[in-house]
Amino acid sequence: MIAAQLKVSVESWDDYGQREQTRREHVAELQGGLELTPLAVVDYRRFLYQLADLAQQINRGIVLAEALVEMLRQQHIIVPAVDVIERMCSEALTCGTRQTYEALAAPLSENHQRALDGLLTLRTGTKGSWLIWLRQPPGHRSQSMC
């Protein structure tokens, strides 16, 4: 079917990939013709900051990945491999979460911060912290106070 569209013989397909430069040349032609650029380090950082801002509002990786792909398309940047997208979204989630926690903790006094940290200490005779106990529904037996 492709041979018919290109108006070449089917046998010429075997010869197509023999030249090592063929793929590189065709990728370069496609990039030029479609006005696409590869993802550069500068772009990576810029998109990471934008995703981190979004990650402060949304903590679902798939939503971040969709937003990233859309941003790349709008900027005419070639969408990188899935592992690069996953890494960028993971980093953005980490940065966004860190920024959220910092924004929430910044106005707290040292006493308040110590009190919150105290919720993470293990309760005597249990494997859970006070925070875990507080998150249990009322009447939950395995984490009772007694």
Rosetta blueprint (number, residue, H / E / L):
1 M L
2 I H
3 A H
4 A H
5 Q H
6 L H
7 K L
8 V L
9 S L
10 V L
11 E L
12 S H
13 W H
14 D H
15 D H
16 Y H
17 G L
18 Q L
19 R L
20 E L
21 Q H
22 T H
23 R H
24 R H
25 E H
26 H H
27 V H
28 A H
29 E H
30 L H
31 Q H
32 G H
33 G H
34 L H
35 E L
36 L L
37 T E
38 P L
39 L L
40 A L
41 V H
42 V H
43 D H
44 Y H
45 R H
46 R H
47 F H
48 L H
49 Y H
50 Q H
51 L H
52 A H
53 D H
54 L H
55 A H
56 Q L
57 Q L
58 I L
59 N L
60 R L
61 G H
62 I H
63 V H
64 L H
65 A H
66 E H
67 A H
68 L H
69 V H
70 E H
71 M H
72 L H
73 R H
74 Q H
75 Q L
76 H L
77 I E
78 I L
79 V L
80 P L
81 A L
82 V H
83 D H
84 V H
85 I H
86 E H
87 R H
88 M H
89 C H
90 S H
91 E H
92 A H
93 L H
94 T H
95 C H
96 G H
97 T H
98 R H
99 Q H
100 T H
101 Y H
102 E H
103 A H
104 L H
105 A H
106 A L
107 P L
108 L L
109 S L
110 E H
111 N H
112 H H
113 Q H
114 R H
115 A H
116 L H
117 D H
118 G H
119 L L
120 L L
121 T L
122 L E
123 R L
124 T L
125 G L
126 T L
127 K L
128 G L
129 S E
130 W H
131 L H
132 I H
133 W H
134 L H
135 R H
136 Q L
137 P L
138 P L
139 G L
140 H L
141 R L
142 S L
143 Q L
144 S L
145 M L
146 C L
